[in-house]
Amino acid sequence: MDHERLRVLLAQTTPWMEVGMGVGHREANLKRAAGLILEFLQAGGTPDLIVFPEFAFDGPGSALLDPGVVVGESAAAIVEGMTPVAVEAGALIIAPAYVADGNKWYNACLAIGPDGVQGEYRKIHPYPPEQSVVRRGYDLSVVSAGRFTVGLQICYDLAFPEPARALALRGADVLVYPTMASDWLMQRFRVLAAARAIENQVFVVVVNAIGVHPTSGDVLGGDSLVAFPNGATQEMGSEEALALYELDGSLLAEERVRLDLLADRAPEVYAGFD
C-alpha cells in the first residue's frame, strides 16, 4: 500500500432481495459478491479498502422471514465468506452484517481483513422502518487501512453531523457510509456527504445498492460517491459496477493547512447544548 494514497473499491452491487428473505439469500449474495471482487482482482485491480452497500448480504430487517435466525447467524457467516476475499485482495473489507448481543440486535458493519475482523460498528441512528427490529448502537469505531484512519458509519448516520465530527476528532481521514438508499434520499446524501467532507476535512465514501427495495418498492439507483475534503464529489452512476478511487492524503494536508477547522472550533461556547 502506498503510504500517502488509499485505493478504495466501491462495490455498487445488486443484492438478491425480496420479502421473506432468509439464510439462503445471504449465501447467494455472499457468493455473488465474492465472485465480483475476484473477477476485479484477476483483471488487475489492486484495492486497499473494499466497501459494500448496507444490507448487501442479509437484506433489510423489514424483509426478513425469520429475523432471529438471520441475525444469529449473520456475522459469523459473513466473516467466513469475506475473509478469503480479504486474503486474496490483501485488503480491508467493510461488510454489512447483523450482530446480536444477548436478545438485542444491531445493524452493523464489520471491518474484515486478511487476519479476520479488525473492527465492528453498530449503527447509532437506525432508520425509522428498521427501529422495530434493531437497537441503537452507542459506540464509535475507527480502523486502520495503512496509514489512513477509517471511521465507520452506516446510511442514516450521514444525516447527523455529530458522529462525523467525533470521528474526525479521533483522527479519521476517511468516513465510510454503506447505505441502501432510495433515489430521493441519495439526492440528500450527495449534499450531506460534501458537507461532512468539508466541515471535517476528510474523505467521505457512500456506497449504495442497485435494485428495488423489497418492502417499500423504492428504486435503489446507486449513485455511490466519494466526496473530497474540498467538497468536490465523484459519482458512479446508476448501473451495477465496481469502481476504484484513489484517495490522496496530500489533499487532506493541503486543506488542513489552508484552514484548520478542527483547531478553530470553540467547544467551550457550544458544548452541552442538546
N, C-alpha and C positions, 0 to 999 in steps of 0.2 A: 504493500500500500504506500502510495506517495504521501509523505507526512503532511504536505500542505494542501492536498486535494482529497476529496471523498467522492467516490463514484457510487451514485445511488441509483438502483434499478427500481422503477415504479412498475409494479405488476398489476396493470389495469385489466383484471380478469372478469370472465363471465361465469360466476359460480352457478351450479345447478341448484335452483331454489324453487320450492312450491310449498303450498300449505300442507302441513303434515310431515315436515322434514324430520329425518331421523338419522341414525348412525350410518346407514347405507349411503346417504347423500354425502356425509363427511368423507367416507372412504373414496368415493368417486371424485369429489372436489380435490382432495389431497393428491390423489394420483395424477389428475389432470394438471394441477398447478406444478407439481414436481416435474412433469414432462415438459412443460413450457420453459421452465428455468433451465433444465438440462439441455434442451434444444438451443437456447440462447448461449449457454456456455460452449457448446460444441461449435457454434458459429463464431466463436472468438470473443464473446463478451466477457468482461472482467469486472464485475461489481464488487464493491466493498460492503455495501448495505443493500438489502432487498426488502421492500415493503409491500405487503399485500393489503387489499381492502378489508375493512371491518366485515365480520360475518362471512368471510370468503369460504370457510370450510363448513361451518355448522348452520349458517343462516340465522336470521333474527329470531329473538325469543318468541315473538308473536306467531311464528310459523312452525314451531317445534311440536312434533307429535307427542313426545314424552320428555318434557324439559329435564326432569330429574335424571333420567338415564343419559341424555345427551350431555348435560353439564358434568355429571360424574365422570364421564369417560373422555371429555373433550381435551383437556390439557395434555394428558399422557399420550393420547393418540396423535395429537398434532406435533408434539415433541418427537415422537417416534417417526412420523412421516417427514418432518422437515430437517431433522439433524443430518441425515445422509446428504441432503441437498446443500446444507451449510458446509459440510465437509468437502463436497465436490467443488463448491464455489470458493471455498476459503473465505466466506463472507458471514456477516451477521444478518439474520433474517428477523424481521418484525412480523410476527404471525398472530392473527386474531385467535382467541380461544375463550371459552368459558372456564372459570375456575370456581371451585367450591371450597368453602371454609365452614365446616360443620354443615348446618342447614341453611347457610347463606350462600347465594350465588352471585357471581360478578361477571360483567362483560369486561374482558381483559385483553391485553396483548402481551405476548411473550417475546423476549429477545433471545433467539436461539443461534448459538454459534457452533463451530466445529466440536467444541467440548461440551455441548449441551446448553441448558438455559443459563443465560447471563443476567437476566433481569425480568421482572414482571411488573405490569402496571394494571391497576383496576380502575375502570372509568369513574371519574369523580362526578360527572354530570350525565347520568342516564337520560336518554331521550324520552319524552313523556310516554310513547307507546310501549317502551320496554320496562318502565318503572314497576309494573306489576310482577315482573319476572326476576329482575336483578336489583341488587342493593347498590348504594353509593360507595365507591372506594374512598379512602381517606389519606392515601399516601402518594406523594410524587415519586417519580423514578427516573434516573438517568443511567445510561450505559455508555461504554466506550467503544468507539469504532476507530481504531488507530489513534491519532492524536485529537480526534474530534469527540466532543461530548454530546450525546444524543438524548434529548428529553422526549419521553413517551407520553402521548396523549391519544385520545380517540374521539373522532367525529364531533359531537355536540360540544365537547370541551373547547373547540375553536371559538365558540361564541362568547367565551368568558376570558377576559384579559388576565385575571389574577393568576391562574396556574402557569400561564406562559411566562409572566414576569417572574414568578417564583423560580421557575426552571432556569431562566436566564441568570438570575442571581446565584444559582447553584453552578453556573459555568456552562450551561448548554450553548452549543454553537448551532445545533440543528434541532428543530422541533418536528416530530412526525405525527401525522394525524391519519391513521387508517379510517376510512369512512364508508358508509353506504348511504349516500345522499341523493334524494330526488333532484331533478334539474333545477327546480325553484330554489332549493336550499343551496345547491352548488353555486348559484349566482351570488348568494350572500357570502358563501365561504371564500369565493375568489377575492372579494374585497377584504374580508376579515384576515385572510392569510397574508395579504400585503401589509395590512395594519400591524399584525403580530410581528412580522419580519422587520418592519421599520422601527416600531417602538421598542423592540428588544434587541435590535441589531444582530439578527440571527437569520439562518435559512429556515424556511417552513416548507414541509413536504406534505401534501394532501393526496392520498391515493383512494380513488373511488372505484366502485364496481360498474359493470355494464349489465344491462338486462332490465327486468321488471321486478319491482318489489312484490313478494309473494302474497302479502296481505293487503297492502294499500293499493296495489296496482300502479303505483307511480313509476315513471320511467327513470331508470338509473343510467344516465348518459355519459358516465365517465368524466371527462374534463379534469382528470388528475393534473396536478400542477406542482411546480416549485416556485416559491416566492423568495426573492433575493433581498438582502438587507437594505437595498435602496428602494424597495417596493416594486421593482420590475417582476413580472411573472412569465413563466413559460408553461404552456398547457399542452396536453396530449391529444385532445380531440375526443371524438365520441365512438371510436372503434376499439375493440379489444386489442391490446398491444402491450409490449414490454418496451420501456424507454429508459435509456441510461443518461443520467445527468451528472456532470462533473461540478462539484461544489468547490470553489477555490477559496481557501482560507484567507488569502491575501485581501479578498473583498471585505471580509469581516474587519480586518485590521484597518483598512482604509476608512470604513465608515466610523469606526470607533475613535480614530484619530481626528476625523472631521468634527464629530460631535460625540461626546461620551454621555449617552442618555442615562445610563445606569448611575454614573457618578454624580450627575446633575439632579438626581431626584431629591425631594425634600420629605422623606418619610416622617420626620418629626411633626410636619404640618398636617398630613392627612392620614397617618396611621391610626387605626382604631375606629375609623368610620365604617359602618356596615349597615 
